[in-house]
């Protein structure tokens, strides 16, 4: 029999394998093209099959965001290196893409895109702030490559997007897509502004928890419907059929393998979480029940008494609604 630590490690390994398969699936050019169509203004109005041709080679979880290391590894390494005693962030999926109608122009007419898969929409900090940090690093990474500070080549900066797929949004925020960017706002007087201030953009794609799919306040757009299907418990055969017939995806051998692995791991993880002795399962059940009670409008005192939780824990759950 596995010890508690052994069970925890085994569960973590399964979840890590699921996450890795999900990221590899998201890195498929067809799926990336769907994401860009609904989040990147430069591709609005284009067909998915057209966008595919503009997408460059992507890497999965292979780009350090740590200052001082990004200069070399962002553009070449496919795996991160471990630095003793130092923390380091990595992009999930990062690639360059050509802006339509500008394919013969210089580098400044390309954009750099980061796609992040985020299981927890409320990880205990502001996710948009993290997105801004990731996007900012993609700008500063260009120093010494596109931008020479000594000669003030600031106009060579490429625009960056950090796109986050949040998979467990509350009923109120689920099925929304939000954009955060730099905008020009006159404080006194007015004139026609042509500066390149829109060089950084963070996009949040919020998907509902599986139990709330039919209970959200907003309806999903076509992209969100596809992503919900990708990460659902739907069996692999049905999932492949819908992806092909409804969304026009060519399910390659590699994509098929990732879909099968995700479905198998999803079922295993779900069964483990439902195990009565599984601590994570009990915590998830408590979270779902408390969130439902908050959304139904039950008073704080009543929730504390019924679920026997502390005021501090209640505050944490309240921030998730």
Secondary structure, DSSP 8 states (H G I E B T S, - for coil): ---HHHHHHHHHHHHHHHHHHHHHHHTSHHHHHHHHHHH-GGGTT--HHHHHTTB---EEEEEE-STTTHHHHTTS-SS----TT----EEEEEEEEE-TT-TTS-GGGEEEEEEEEES-S-SSS-HHHHHHHHHHHHHHTTBTTTB-GGGT-GGG--EEEEEEEEEEE-TTTTTEEEEEE-----SSS----------EEEEEEEEE-GGGTTS-SS---HHHHHHHHHTSS--HHHHHHHHHHTT-----HHHHHHHHHHHHHHHHHHHHHHSTT-HHHHHHHHHHHHHHHHHTT--HHHHHHHHT--HHHHHHHHTT-
